[in-house]
């Protein structure tokens, strides 16, 4: 069975705000990068479609990074045991 990418139906502005939020990490920094008011960015972030897009991006990145995170945690634990 082949996995197919599913597009999230949202406005171009929603995609722009979501991308800026994912890159910058906060609504205030995203607003500054987009030359928008923070309240406007926050309004876009409250849109269920934008929220679902951001949630999925975080879930996907967490899933993809789980092996790398495990290696880092193993390294930290090994260093602690040696000390």
MARROPA-604994 format. One record per atom (N, C-alpha, C, O): residue number from 1; atom name; x, z, y. Coordinates in nm, 2 decimals, m for minus. Layout:
<recs>
- NUM:CA:X:Z:Y
...
</recs>
This chain:
<recs>
- 1:N:0.08:0.00:m0.12
- 1:CA:0.00:0.00:0.00
- 1:C:0.09:0.00:0.12
- 1:O:0.18:0.08:0.13
- 2:N:0.06:m0.09:0.22
- 2:CA:0.14:m0.10:0.34
- 2:C:0.08:m0.03:0.45
- 2:O:m0.04:m0.04:0.48
- 3:N:0.17:0.05:0.52
- 3:CA:0.12:0.12:0.64
- 3:C:0.12:0.03:0.76
- 3:O:0.22:m0.05:0.78
- 4:N:0.01:0.03:0.83
- 4:CA:0.01:m0.06:0.95
- 4:C:m0.01:0.03:1.08
- 4:O:m0.07:0.13:1.07
- 5:N:0.06:m0.01:1.18
- 5:CA:0.06:0.06:1.31
- 5:C:m0.08:0.05:1.36
- 5:O:m0.15:m0.05:1.36
- 6:N:m0.13:0.16:1.42
- 6:CA:m0.26:0.16:1.48
- 6:C:m0.25:0.18:1.63
- 6:O:m0.19:0.28:1.67
- 7:N:m0.31:0.09:1.70
- 7:CA:m0.30:0.10:1.85
- 7:C:m0.40:0.20:1.90
- 7:O:m0.52:0.20:1.85
- 8:N:m0.36:0.28:1.99
- 8:CA:m0.45:0.37:2.06
- 8:C:m0.52:0.30:2.17
- 8:O:m0.45:0.26:2.26
- 9:N:m0.65:0.30:2.18
- 9:CA:m0.72:0.23:2.29
- 9:C:m0.72:0.32:2.41
- 9:O:m0.79:0.42:2.42
- 10:N:m0.64:0.28:2.51
- 10:CA:m0.64:0.35:2.64
- 10:C:m0.59:0.26:2.75
- 10:O:m0.54:0.15:2.72
- 11:N:m0.61:0.30:2.87
- 11:CA:m0.58:0.22:2.98
- 11:C:m0.43:0.20:3.00
- 11:O:m0.35:0.29:2.95
- 12:N:m0.38:0.10:3.07
- 12:CA:m0.24:0.08:3.10
- 12:C:m0.18:0.20:3.17
- 12:O:m0.07:0.24:3.15
- 13:N:m0.26:0.26:3.26
- 13:CA:m0.22:0.38:3.34
- 13:C:m0.20:0.50:3.24
- 13:O:m0.10:0.57:3.26
- 14:N:m0.28:0.51:3.14
- 14:CA:m0.27:0.61:3.04
- 14:C:m0.14:0.60:2.97
- 14:O:m0.07:0.70:2.95
- 15:N:m0.11:0.48:2.93
- 15:CA:0.02:0.45:2.86
- 15:C:0.14:0.49:2.95
- 15:O:0.24:0.55:2.90
- 16:N:0.13:0.45:3.07
- 16:CA:0.24:0.48:3.17
- 16:C:0.26:0.63:3.18
- 16:O:0.37:0.68:3.18
- 17:N:0.15:0.70:3.20
- 17:CA:0.16:0.84:3.22
- 17:C:0.21:0.91:3.09
- 17:O:0.30:1.00:3.10
- 18:N:0.16:0.87:2.98
- 18:CA:0.20:0.92:2.85
- 18:C:0.35:0.90:2.83
- 18:O:0.42:1.00:2.79
- 19:N:0.40:0.78:2.86
- 19:CA:0.54:0.75:2.84
- 19:C:0.63:0.84:2.93
- 19:O:0.73:0.89:2.89
- 20:N:0.59:0.85:3.06
- 20:CA:0.66:0.93:3.15
- 20:C:0.66:1.08:3.11
- 20:O:0.76:1.15:3.12
- 21:N:0.55:1.13:3.06
- 21:CA:0.54:1.27:3.02
- 21:C:0.63:1.29:2.90
- 21:O:0.70:1.39:2.89
- 22:N:0.63:1.20:2.80
- 22:CA:0.71:1.21:2.68
- 22:C:0.86:1.21:2.72
- 22:O:0.94:1.28:2.66
- 23:N:0.89:1.13:2.82
- 23:CA:1.03:1.12:2.86
- 23:C:1.08:1.24:2.94
- 23:O:1.19:1.29:2.92
- 24:N:1.00:1.28:3.04
- 24:CA:1.03:1.39:3.13
- 24:C:1.00:1.53:3.08
- 24:O:1.07:1.62:3.11
- 25:N:0.90:1.54:3.00
- 25:CA:0.87:1.67:2.94
- 25:C:0.77:1.76:3.01
- 25:O:0.71:1.85:2.95
- 26:N:0.74:1.74:3.14
- 26:CA:0.64:1.81:3.21
- 26:C:0.56:1.72:3.30
- 26:O:0.60:1.61:3.33
- 27:N:0.44:1.76:3.33
- 27:CA:0.35:1.68:3.42
- 27:C:0.41:1.67:3.55
- 27:O:0.40:1.56:3.62
- 28:N:0.47:1.77:3.60
- 28:CA:0.53:1.77:3.74
- 28:C:0.65:1.67:3.75
- 28:O:0.66:1.59:3.84
- 29:N:0.73:1.67:3.64
- 29:CA:0.85:1.57:3.64
- 29:C:0.80:1.43:3.62
- 29:O:0.85:1.34:3.68
- 30:N:0.69:1.42:3.54
- 30:CA:0.64:1.28:3.52
- 30:C:0.58:1.23:3.65
- 30:O:0.59:1.11:3.68
- 31:N:0.51:1.32:3.72
- 31:CA:0.44:1.28:3.85
- 31:C:0.55:1.24:3.95
- 31:O:0.53:1.13:4.01
- 32:N:0.66:1.31:3.95
- 32:CA:0.77:1.28:4.04
- 32:C:0.83:1.14:4.01
- 32:O:0.85:1.06:4.10
- 33:N:0.85:1.12:3.88
- 33:CA:0.91:0.99:3.83
- 33:C:0.81:0.87:3.86
- 33:O:0.86:0.76:3.89
- 34:N:0.68:0.90:3.86
- 34:CA:0.59:0.79:3.88
- 34:C:0.54:0.78:4.03
- 34:O:0.46:0.70:4.06
- 35:N:0.59:0.87:4.11
- 35:CA:0.55:0.88:4.25
- 35:C:0.40:0.90:4.26
- 35:O:0.33:0.84:4.34
- 36:N:0.35:1.00:4.18
- 36:CA:0.21:1.03:4.18
- 36:C:0.19:1.18:4.20
- 36:O:0.29:1.25:4.20
- 37:N:0.07:1.22:4.24
- 37:CA:0.04:1.36:4.25
- 37:C:0.03:1.42:4.11
- 37:O:m0.02:1.36:4.02
- 38:N:0.08:1.55:4.10
- 38:CA:0.07:1.62:3.97
- 38:C:m0.07:1.63:3.92
- 38:O:m0.09:1.61:3.80
- 39:N:m0.17:1.65:4.01
- 39:CA:m0.31:1.66:3.96
- 39:C:m0.36:1.53:3.90
- 39:O:m0.44:1.53:3.81
- 40:N:m0.31:1.42:3.95
- 40:CA:m0.35:1.29:3.89
- 40:C:m0.29:1.27:3.75
- 40:O:m0.36:1.22:3.66
- 41:N:m0.16:1.30:3.74
- 41:CA:m0.10:1.30:3.61
- 41:C:m0.17:1.39:3.51
- 41:O:m0.20:1.35:3.40
- 42:N:m0.20:1.51:3.56
- 42:CA:m0.27:1.61:3.47
- 42:C:m0.40:1.55:3.43
- 42:O:m0.45:1.57:3.31
- 43:N:m0.47:1.49:3.52
- 43:CA:m0.60:1.43:3.48
- 43:C:m0.59:1.32:3.37
- 43:O:m0.67:1.32:3.28
- 44:N:m0.49:1.24:3.38
- 44:CA:m0.46:1.14:3.28
- 44:C:m0.43:1.21:3.15
- 44:O:m0.47:1.17:3.04
- 45:N:m0.35:1.32:3.15
- 45:CA:m0.31:1.39:3.03
- 45:C:m0.43:1.46:2.96
- 45:O:m0.42:1.48:2.84
- 46:N:m0.53:1.48:3.04
- 46:CA:m0.65:1.55:2.98
- 46:C:m0.74:1.44:2.91
- 46:O:m0.83:1.48:2.83
- 47:N:m0.72:1.32:2.93
- 47:CA:m0.79:1.21:2.86
- 47:C:m0.77:1.22:2.71
- 47:O:m0.65:1.22:2.67
- 48:N:m0.88:1.23:2.63
- 48:CA:m0.86:1.25:2.49
- 48:C:m0.77:1.14:2.42
- 48:O:m0.70:1.17:2.33
- 49:N:m0.78:1.02:2.47
- 49:CA:m0.70:0.91:2.41
- 49:C:m0.55:0.93:2.44
- 49:O:m0.47:0.91:2.36
- 50:N:m0.52:0.97:2.57
- 50:CA:m0.38:0.99:2.61
- 50:C:m0.33:1.11:2.53
- 50:O:m0.22:1.11:2.48
- 51:N:m0.41:1.22:2.52
- 51:CA:m0.37:1.34:2.45
- 51:C:m0.34:1.31:2.30
- 51:O:m0.24:1.35:2.25
- 52:N:m0.43:1.23:2.24
- 52:CA:m0.41:1.19:2.10
- 52:C:m0.28:1.11:2.08
- 52:O:m0.21:1.13:1.99
- 53:N:m0.25:1.02:2.18
- 53:CA:m0.13:0.94:2.17
- 53:C:m0.01:1.03:2.18
- 53:O:0.09:1.01:2.10
- 54:N:0.00:1.12:2.27
- 54:CA:0.11:1.21:2.29
- 54:C:0.12:1.30:2.17
- 54:O:0.23:1.32:2.12
- 55:N:0.01:1.36:2.12
- 55:CA:0.02:1.44:2.00
- 55:C:0.08:1.36:1.88
- 55:O:0.16:1.41:1.80
- 56:N:0.04:1.24:1.86
- 56:CA:0.09:1.15:1.75
- 56:C:0.24:1.13:1.77
- 56:O:0.31:1.12:1.67
- 57:N:0.28:1.10:1.90
- 57:CA:0.42:1.08:1.92
- 57:C:0.50:1.20:1.88
- 57:O:0.61:1.19:1.82
- 58:N:0.45:1.32:1.92
- 58:CA:0.53:1.44:1.88
- 58:C:0.53:1.46:1.73
- 58:O:0.63:1.51:1.67
- 59:N:0.41:1.44:1.66
- 59:CA:0.41:1.45:1.52
- 59:C:0.50:1.35:1.45
- 59:O:0.58:1.39:1.36
- 60:N:0.51:1.23:1.50
- 60:CA:0.60:1.13:1.44
- 60:C:0.74:1.16:1.46
- 60:O:0.82:1.15:1.37
- 61:N:0.78:1.21:1.58
- 61:CA:0.92:1.24:1.60
- 61:C:0.96:1.37:1.52
- 61:O:1.07:1.37:1.48
- 62:N:0.87:1.46:1.51
- 62:CA:0.90:1.58:1.42
- 62:C:0.92:1.54:1.28
- 62:O:1.01:1.59:1.21
- 63:N:0.83:1.45:1.23
- 63:CA:0.85:1.41:1.09
- 63:C:0.98:1.33:1.07
- 63:O:1.04:1.35:0.97
- 64:N:1.01:1.25:1.16
- 64:CA:1.14:1.17:1.15
- 64:C:1.26:1.25:1.16
- 64:O:1.37:1.22:1.11
- 65:N:1.25:1.36:1.24
- 65:CA:1.37:1.44:1.26
- 65:C:1.38:1.56:1.17
- 65:O:1.47:1.65:1.19
- 66:N:1.29:1.58:1.07
- 66:CA:1.29:1.69:0.99
- 66:C:1.42:1.71:0.91
- 66:O:1.47:1.82:0.88
- 67:N:1.48:1.60:0.86
- 67:CA:1.61:1.60:0.78
- 67:C:1.72:1.64:0.87
- 67:O:1.80:1.73:0.84
- 68:N:1.73:1.59:0.99
- 68:CA:1.83:1.62:1.09
- 68:C:1.82:1.77:1.13
- 68:O:1.92:1.84:1.13
- 69:N:1.70:1.82:1.15
- 69:CA:1.68:1.96:1.18
- 69:C:1.72:2.05:1.07
- 69:O:1.78:2.15:1.09
- 70:N:1.69:2.01:0.95
- 70:CA:1.73:2.09:0.83
- 70:C:1.88:2.10:0.82
- 70:O:1.93:2.21:0.79
- 71:N:1.95:1.99:0.85
- 71:CA:2.10:1.99:0.85
- 71:C:2.16:2.09:0.95
- 71:O:2.25:2.16:0.93
- 72:N:2.10:2.08:1.07
- 72:CA:2.14:2.17:1.18
- 72:C:2.12:2.32:1.14
- 72:O:2.21:2.40:1.16
- 73:N:2.00:2.35:1.09
- 73:CA:1.97:2.48:1.05
- 73:C:2.06:2.53:0.94
- 73:O:2.11:2.64:0.94
- 74:N:2.09:2.44:0.84
- 74:CA:2.19:2.48:0.73
- 74:C:2.33:2.51:0.79
- 74:O:2.39:2.60:0.75
- 75:N:2.37:2.43:0.89
- 75:CA:2.50:2.45:0.95
- 75:C:2.50:2.59:1.02
- 75:O:2.60:2.66:1.01
- 76:N:2.40:2.62:1.10
- 76:CA:2.39:2.75:1.17
- 76:C:2.39:2.86:1.07
- 76:O:2.46:2.96:1.09
- 77:N:2.32:2.85:0.96
- 77:CA:2.31:2.96:0.86
- 77:C:2.45:2.98:0.80
- 77:O:2.50:3.09:0.78
- 78:N:2.52:2.87:0.76
- 78:CA:2.65:2.87:0.70
- 78:C:2.75:2.94:0.80
- 78:O:2.83:3.02:0.75
- 79:N:2.74:2.91:0.93
- 79:CA:2.83:2.97:1.02
- 79:C:2.81:3.12:1.04
- 79:O:2.90:3.20:1.05
- 80:N:2.68:3.16:1.03
- 80:CA:2.64:3.30:1.04
- 80:C:2.69:3.38:0.92
- 80:O:2.74:3.49:0.93
- 81:N:2.68:3.32:0.80
- 81:CA:2.73:3.39:0.68
- 81:C:2.88:3.40:0.68
- 81:O:2.93:3.50:0.63
- 82:N:2.95:3.31:0.74
- 82:CA:3.10:3.32:0.74
- 82:C:3.14:3.42:0.84
- 82:O:3.25:3.48:0.82
- 83:N:3.07:3.45:0.94
- 83:CA:3.10:3.55:1.04
- 83:C:3.06:3.69:0.99
- 83:O:3.08:3.79:1.06
</recs>
